[in-house]
């Protein structure tokens, strides 16, 4: 883009980006754990022996 920004602005943008990525990883891990528990419960739920 060719826009010149200061060092503080760059550090702020980098820290916000790292926080965004960390939050995204946390949400992904939480979702996968929930999905795994639901999938596991399908195998052990009532009616599987029918």
Secondary structure, DSSP 8 states (H G I E B T S, - for coil): ------HHHHHHHHHHHHHHHHHHHHHHHHHHHHHHHHHHHHHHSTTTT-
